Amino acid sequence: MPQLPAAPDFIANARLPRWLLPPDWPPGHEGPALALIELAHGKVRRTVPIEARTLATGTGWDARGALVLPGLVDAHTHLDKAFILPRIGAVKPGLLGAIDAVIGDRANWTHADLRKRAERGLQLAWEAGTTHLRTHIDWWDPQNPPLAWNVMAELAAEWRGRIRVEQVALIKLALFARLDDARALARRVASTGARTLLGGFVHSSNWDPAALRHLVLAAQELDLDLDLHVDEELNPDAQGLAFTAELLQSTGFQGRVVCGHNCALAAQPQAQAMATLDAVARAPITLVSLPITNLLLQDAVTGRTPRQRGLTLVKEARERGIPLLFASDNVQDPFCRAGSLDPLEAMQAAALAGQLDAPFDAWSDTLCRAGWLQREPQAMTSLDGAPADLVAFTSTDAHAWPSRSANRVVLRNGRPISH
């Protein structure tokens, strides 16, 4: 493929996904017709079918059918833990064993150590084409934010203009047992400024409905959005997601709530799981599925092949119009030995584990819709007028994607980042 110009005026013969095209977009030889993407002043001026275009002027790039997506969103990561696996010894299988291993490593979390590992993750995300990244930060002291919280705030400021970095205070539910304590924690989180969220770990091992209610009420009083780890387990009796959905309705919560994992849905009886998803559809909830980590952690027993996948009910969620994203989650730490802060890896695991048809045309939006993290979820329906932050996959096609997707061209404001 020819070298991309340093500042192209257009991209010709780009293959866009069906979800990003209007209903009247003409068909092509295989799938929708290829597109001409015209660029100006760092934005997409317009997108038209290649056969219907007037002759483009200026310097352009012939993408030759390469798949093109908007900048990627990695909606759930853990940069404070990333890349600690090489210094960790044996880890007990499963979620709780991984938690214990991380607690044991915290003595190594100096300012320099945290910055080095988090910067490595942000650089990988940048190279992958990510424009929006949300990271959870373990927060265990009821009085003071962890060092990692302050380090991530520094990095978020330094990376502004390249990656939008948001940080979530991941706090164990027990610290919200008293409403006054919940309010104090919410104030400390809010004091960091914009792009910060209140979060919690909601699991049957620490289940406390009163504490979860206090968490929601404290966020409501401070006008904070929420991002929760919910039901990261295969216990059919887990109540976190169902309770959260009903709680948001009863309190009239006006913010946005992201619920990550939700694995227990896959272990529950059909009627119970569908009733929960119906309640989620009525609430201000976005679901985030973390397929790589949950494939590794769920149903994990030494010496036995896992029987269950741990993937939440993504197809049923989409059928109900529930906003849904896939994300990287943990990377090279006790929770997940794999990963490289490339959302495409999560997509590939989801496509296989979830048996997803037409991943590029029907499911690639789960890596691109930053609007689904906002209070009023916004569905991107066109590239026109958007920043020219694009990712072109040059070594695959719509049938094979996301397989063979490592080779890509990343543009920021219309310019390839390698220039």
KARAZI-V930507 format. One record per residue. SS is DSSP state (~ for helix, > for strand, _ for the rest). PHI is phi in radians with two decimals (999 if undefined). NEAR is the number of other ideal C-beta (glycine too) atoms within 12 Angstrom. Layout:
# KARAZI-V930507
ss->SS phi->PHI near->NEAR
ss->SS phi->PHI near->NEAR
This chain:
# KARAZI-V930507
ss->_ phi->999 near->17
ss->_ phi->-1.03 near->16
ss->_ phi->-1.12 near->14
ss->_ phi->-1.30 near->32
ss->_ phi->-1.06 near->23
ss->_ phi->-1.13 near->15
ss->_ phi->-2.54 near->23
ss->_ phi->-1.17 near->36
ss->_ phi->-1.55 near->25
ss->> phi->-2.78 near->34
ss->> phi->-2.13 near->46
ss->> phi->-1.78 near->35
ss->> phi->1.05 near->31
ss->> phi->-1.64 near->45
ss->> phi->-1.68 near->40
ss->> phi->-1.70 near->46
ss->_ phi->-1.29 near->36
ss->~ phi->-1.06 near->26
ss->~ phi->-1.17 near->29
ss->~ phi->-1.77 near->33
ss->_ phi->-2.10 near->31
ss->_ phi->-1.22 near->19
ss->_ phi->-1.04 near->11
ss->_ phi->-1.59 near->11
ss->_ phi->-1.11 near->27
ss->_ phi->-1.24 near->19
ss->> phi->-1.30 near->15
ss->_ phi->-2.02 near->22
ss->_ phi->-1.13 near->15
ss->_ phi->-2.37 near->14
ss->_ phi->1.48 near->25
ss->> phi->-1.19 near->32
ss->_ phi->-1.02 near->27
ss->_ phi->-1.16 near->35
ss->> phi->-2.01 near->42
ss->> phi->-1.84 near->36
ss->> phi->-1.88 near->44
ss->> phi->-1.63 near->32
ss->> phi->-2.04 near->41
ss->> phi->-2.80 near->22
ss->_ phi->0.98 near->15
ss->_ phi->1.37 near->20
ss->> phi->-2.24 near->23
ss->> phi->-1.47 near->36
ss->> phi->-1.30 near->26
ss->> phi->-2.86 near->24
ss->> phi->-2.25 near->37
ss->> phi->-2.37 near->31
ss->> phi->-1.07 near->26
ss->~ phi->-1.09 near->32
ss->~ phi->-1.34 near->18
ss->~ phi->-1.70 near->17
ss->_ phi->-1.35 near->24
ss->_ phi->-1.41 near->13
ss->_ phi->-1.07 near->13
ss->_ phi->-1.26 near->26
ss->_ phi->-2.01 near->15
ss->_ phi->1.69 near->19
ss->_ phi->-1.68 near->19
ss->> phi->-2.29 near->26
ss->> phi->-2.26 near->35
ss->> phi->-1.52 near->25
ss->_ phi->-1.33 near->32
ss->_ phi->0.94 near->23
ss->_ phi->1.49 near->30
ss->_ phi->-1.03 near->36
ss->> phi->-1.26 near->44
ss->> phi->-2.23 near->45
ss->> phi->-2.21 near->48
ss->> phi->-1.15 near->42
ss->_ phi->-0.91 near->39
ss->> phi->-1.49 near->45
ss->> phi->-2.05 near->45
ss->> phi->-1.97 near->49
ss->> phi->-1.47 near->45
ss->> phi->-2.74 near->52
ss->> phi->-2.36 near->53
ss->_ phi->-2.43 near->44
ss->_ phi->-1.18 near->50
ss->_ phi->-1.20 near->41
ss->_ phi->-1.73 near->42
ss->_ phi->-0.99 near->46
ss->_ phi->1.22 near->34
ss->_ phi->-1.59 near->39
ss->~ phi->-0.96 near->26
ss->~ phi->-1.03 near->14
ss->~ phi->-1.79 near->20
ss->_ phi->-1.73 near->25
ss->_ phi->-1.40 near->14
ss->_ phi->-1.11 near->13
ss->_ phi->-2.09 near->29
ss->_ phi->-1.12 near->19
ss->_ phi->-1.15 near->22
ss->_ phi->1.69 near->31
ss->~ phi->-1.08 near->39
ss->~ phi->-1.18 near->23
ss->~ phi->-1.14 near->23
ss->~ phi->-1.15 near->34
ss->~ phi->-1.05 near->31
ss->~ phi->-1.06 near->20
ss->~ phi->-1.12 near->28
ss->~ phi->-1.18 near->33
ss->~ phi->-1.01 near->21
ss->~ phi->-1.17 near->20
ss->~ phi->-1.58 near->30
ss->~ phi->-1.05 near->24
ss->~ phi->-1.06 near->12
ss->~ phi->-1.55 near->23
ss->_ phi->-1.52 near->32
ss->_ phi->-1.47 near->15
ss->~ phi->-1.00 near->19
ss->~ phi->-1.15 near->13
ss->~ phi->-1.10 near->24
ss->~ phi->-1.12 near->35
ss->~ phi->-1.09 near->26
ss->~ phi->-1.06 near->21
ss->~ phi->-1.25 near->37
ss->~ phi->-1.16 near->43
ss->~ phi->-1.11 near->28
ss->~ phi->-1.05 near->23
ss->~ phi->-1.12 near->40
ss->~ phi->-1.14 near->36
ss->~ phi->-1.12 near->26
ss->~ phi->-1.12 near->32
ss->~ phi->-1.09 near->44
ss->~ phi->-1.03 near->31
ss->~ phi->-1.17 near->26
ss->~ phi->-1.31 near->40
ss->_ phi->1.85 near->40
ss->> phi->-1.37 near->45
ss->> phi->-1.93 near->39
ss->> phi->-2.47 near->37
ss->> phi->-2.33 near->46
ss->> phi->-2.04 near->43
ss->> phi->-2.11 near->49
ss->> phi->-1.56 near->46
ss->> phi->-2.15 near->41
ss->> phi->-1.02 near->38
ss->> phi->-2.33 near->36
ss->_ phi->-2.03 near->26
ss->_ phi->-1.70 near->21
ss->_ phi->-1.16 near->23
ss->_ phi->-1.72 near->13
ss->_ phi->-2.32 near->16
ss->_ phi->-1.19 near->30
ss->_ phi->-1.22 near->29
ss->~ phi->-0.96 near->27
ss->~ phi->-1.06 near->39
ss->~ phi->-1.09 near->39
ss->~ phi->-1.24 near->27
ss->~ phi->-1.08 near->32
ss->~ phi->-1.18 near->45
ss->~ phi->-1.10 near->32
ss->~ phi->-1.05 near->22
ss->~ phi->-1.18 near->35
ss->~ phi->-1.05 near->33
ss->~ phi->-1.20 near->20
ss->~ phi->-1.20 near->18
ss->_ phi->-1.63 near->30
ss->_ phi->-1.02 near->18
ss->_ phi->1.65 near->16
ss->_ phi->-1.92 near->27
ss->_ phi->-2.30 near->41
ss->> phi->-1.34 near->31
ss->> phi->-1.84 near->37
ss->> phi->-1.99 near->41
ss->> phi->-2.20 near->43
ss->> phi->-2.05 near->44
ss->> phi->-1.40 near->50
ss->> phi->-1.55 near->43
ss->> phi->-2.03 near->43
ss->> phi->-1.16 near->31
ss->~ phi->-1.08 near->34
ss->~ phi->-1.04 near->25
ss->~ phi->-1.29 near->36
ss->~ phi->-1.81 near->38
ss->_ phi->-1.07 near->23
ss->_ phi->-1.87 near->20
ss->~ phi->-1.06 near->22
ss->~ phi->-1.10 near->17
ss->~ phi->-1.17 near->26
ss->~ phi->-1.07 near->37
ss->~ phi->-1.12 near->26
ss->~ phi->-1.13 near->26
ss->~ phi->-1.11 near->43
ss->~ phi->-1.09 near->38
ss->~ phi->-1.12 near->23
ss->~ phi->-1.13 near->29
ss->~ phi->-1.15 near->40
ss->~ phi->-1.11 near->25
ss->_ phi->-1.16 near->20
ss->_ phi->-1.22 near->29
ss->_ phi->1.95 near->17
ss->_ phi->-1.12 near->19
ss->_ phi->1.18 near->28
ss->> phi->-2.14 near->37
ss->> phi->-2.36 near->43
ss->> phi->-1.57 near->47
ss->> phi->-2.45 near->45
ss->> phi->-2.79 near->46
ss->> phi->-1.85 near->39
ss->> phi->-1.93 near->43
ss->_ phi->-2.63 near->35
ss->~ phi->-1.13 near->27
ss->~ phi->-1.26 near->22
ss->~ phi->-2.32 near->28
ss->_ phi->-1.07 near->27
ss->_ phi->-2.64 near->26
ss->~ phi->-1.07 near->23
ss->~ phi->-1.14 near->20
ss->~ phi->-1.13 near->31
ss->~ phi->-1.14 near->46
ss->~ phi->-1.10 near->28
ss->~ phi->-1.10 near->32
ss->~ phi->-1.02 near->50
ss->~ phi->-1.14 near->44
ss->~ phi->-1.13 near->31
ss->~ phi->-1.12 near->37
ss->~ phi->-1.12 near->42
ss->~ phi->-1.10 near->28
ss->~ phi->-1.15 near->24
ss->~ phi->-1.68 near->28
ss->_ phi->1.03 near->21
ss->_ phi->-1.73 near->39
ss->_ phi->-1.37 near->37
ss->> phi->-2.11 near->48
ss->> phi->-2.46 near->45
ss->> phi->-2.00 near->45
ss->> phi->-1.47 near->45
ss->> phi->-2.27 near->46
ss->_ phi->0.89 near->45
ss->_ phi->-1.42 near->46
ss->_ phi->-2.97 near->38
ss->_ phi->-1.95 near->32
ss->_ phi->-1.50 near->25
ss->_ phi->-1.13 near->22
ss->_ phi->-1.55 near->18
ss->_ phi->-1.04 near->33
ss->_ phi->-2.04 near->28
ss->~ phi->-0.99 near->43
ss->~ phi->-1.19 near->48
ss->~ phi->-1.08 near->36
ss->~ phi->-1.14 near->34
ss->~ phi->-1.07 near->42
ss->~ phi->-1.06 near->36
ss->~ phi->-1.22 near->25
ss->~ phi->-1.12 near->36
ss->~ phi->-1.10 near->36
ss->~ phi->-1.18 near->22
ss->~ phi->-1.23 near->18
ss->~ phi->-1.59 near->26
ss->_ phi->1.14 near->13
ss->_ phi->-1.04 near->30
ss->_ phi->-1.74 near->21
ss->_ phi->-1.44 near->32
ss->_ phi->-1.83 near->34
ss->> phi->-2.15 near->46
ss->> phi->-1.82 near->47
ss->> phi->-2.00 near->49
ss->> phi->-1.70 near->49
ss->> phi->1.50 near->44
ss->_ phi->1.03 near->48
ss->~ phi->-1.16 near->47
ss->~ phi->-1.05 near->38
ss->~ phi->-0.94 near->46
ss->~ phi->-1.28 near->40
ss->~ phi->-1.81 near->30
ss->_ phi->-1.59 near->29
ss->_ phi->-0.96 near->14
ss->~ phi->-0.94 near->15
ss->~ phi->-1.11 near->11
ss->~ phi->-1.15 near->22
ss->~ phi->-1.10 near->29
ss->~ phi->-1.18 near->21
ss->~ phi->-1.11 near->21
ss->~ phi->-1.11 near->41
ss->~ phi->-1.14 near->35
ss->~ phi->-1.08 near->25
ss->~ phi->-1.19 near->28
ss->~ phi->-1.07 near->41
ss->~ phi->-1.10 near->26
ss->_ phi->-1.58 near->19
ss->_ phi->-1.87 near->36
ss->_ phi->-1.41 near->35
ss->> phi->-2.07 near->46
ss->> phi->-1.88 near->44
ss->> phi->-1.65 near->48
ss->> phi->-2.13 near->50
ss->> phi->-1.78 near->51
ss->_ phi->-2.08 near->51
ss->~ phi->-1.18 near->46
ss->~ phi->-1.18 near->41
ss->~ phi->-1.11 near->44
ss->~ phi->-1.27 near->47
ss->~ phi->-1.13 near->35
ss->~ phi->-1.42 near->36
ss->~ phi->-1.62 near->39
ss->_ phi->-1.40 near->37
ss->_ phi->0.97 near->25
ss->_ phi->-1.64 near->31
ss->> phi->-2.40 near->16
ss->_ phi->-1.04 near->13
ss->_ phi->1.40 near->7
ss->> phi->-2.35 near->11
ss->_ phi->-1.18 near->9
ss->_ phi->-1.10 near->21
ss->_ phi->-1.74 near->13
ss->_ phi->-2.00 near->25
ss->_ phi->-1.52 near->29
ss->_ phi->1.43 near->40
ss->_ phi->-1.38 near->42
ss->_ phi->-1.28 near->46
ss->_ phi->-1.47 near->33
ss->~ phi->-1.24 near->40
ss->~ phi->-1.17 near->28
ss->~ phi->-1.16 near->28
ss->~ phi->-1.13 near->36
ss->~ phi->-1.12 near->29
ss->~ phi->-1.05 near->14
ss->_ phi->-1.63 near->25
ss->_ phi->1.30 near->19
ss->_ phi->-1.34 near->37
ss->_ phi->-1.01 near->37
ss->> phi->-2.44 near->44
ss->> phi->-2.28 near->46
ss->> phi->-1.79 near->50
ss->_ phi->-2.62 near->52
ss->_ phi->-1.27 near->49
ss->> phi->1.14 near->47
ss->_ phi->-1.32 near->47
ss->_ phi->-2.37 near->43
ss->_ phi->0.90 near->32
ss->> phi->-2.44 near->35
ss->_ phi->-1.08 near->37
ss->_ phi->-1.38 near->46
ss->> phi->-2.72 near->41
ss->_ phi->-1.36 near->24
ss->_ phi->-1.74 near->26
ss->_ phi->1.72 near->39
ss->_ phi->-2.67 near->28
ss->_ phi->0.98 near->41
ss->_ phi->-1.99 near->37
ss->~ phi->-1.00 near->51
ss->~ phi->-1.10 near->46
ss->~ phi->-1.16 near->38
ss->~ phi->-1.12 near->50
ss->~ phi->-1.12 near->42
ss->~ phi->-1.14 near->33
ss->~ phi->-1.11 near->35
ss->~ phi->-1.14 near->41
ss->~ phi->-1.08 near->34
ss->~ phi->-1.40 near->19
ss->~ phi->-1.16 near->31
ss->_ phi->-1.65 near->32
ss->_ phi->0.89 near->15
ss->_ phi->-1.52 near->28
ss->_ phi->-1.41 near->14
ss->_ phi->0.85 near->21
ss->~ phi->-0.97 near->39
ss->~ phi->-1.22 near->39
ss->~ phi->-1.32 near->26
ss->~ phi->-1.88 near->25
ss->~ phi->-2.17 near->38
ss->~ phi->-1.15 near->41
ss->~ phi->-1.12 near->36
ss->~ phi->-1.22 near->45
ss->~ phi->-1.92 near->48
ss->_ phi->-2.22 near->42
ss->_ phi->-1.58 near->35
ss->~ phi->-1.08 near->37
ss->~ phi->-1.08 near->23
ss->~ phi->-1.37 near->36
ss->~ phi->-1.67 near->39
ss->_ phi->-1.67 near->25
ss->_ phi->-1.07 near->22
ss->_ phi->-1.95 near->15
ss->_ phi->-0.92 near->25
ss->_ phi->-1.98 near->18
ss->_ phi->-1.63 near->17
ss->_ phi->-1.23 near->31
ss->_ phi->-2.02 near->23
ss->_ phi->-2.83 near->23
ss->_ phi->-1.43 near->36
ss->_ phi->-1.02 near->24
ss->_ phi->1.48 near->19
ss->_ phi->-1.46 near->29
ss->> phi->-0.97 near->27
ss->_ phi->-1.42 near->37
ss->_ phi->-1.72 near->37
ss->> phi->-2.25 near->43
ss->> phi->-2.23 near->44
ss->> phi->-1.93 near->40
ss->> phi->-1.70 near->41
ss->_ phi->-1.73 near->31
ss->_ phi->-2.24 near->21
ss->_ phi->-2.61 near->28
ss->_ phi->-2.39 near->24
ss->_ phi->-1.14 near->33
ss->_ phi->-1.34 near->19
ss->_ phi->-1.61 near->17
ss->_ phi->-1.00 near->37
ss->_ phi->-1.55 near->40
ss->_ phi->-1.15 near->23
ss->_ phi->0.99 near->18
ss->_ phi->-1.82 near->35
ss->_ phi->-1.12 near->21
ss->_ phi->-1.34 near->19
ss->> phi->-2.64 near->35
ss->> phi->-1.98 near->37
ss->> phi->-1.90 near->37
ss->> phi->-1.97 near->39
ss->> phi->-2.15 near->30
ss->_ phi->0.94 near->25
ss->_ phi->1.44 near->37
ss->> phi->-2.05 near->24
ss->> phi->-1.14 near->28
ss->_ phi->-1.27 near->28
ss->_ phi->-1.36 near->16
ss->_ phi->-1.45 near->16
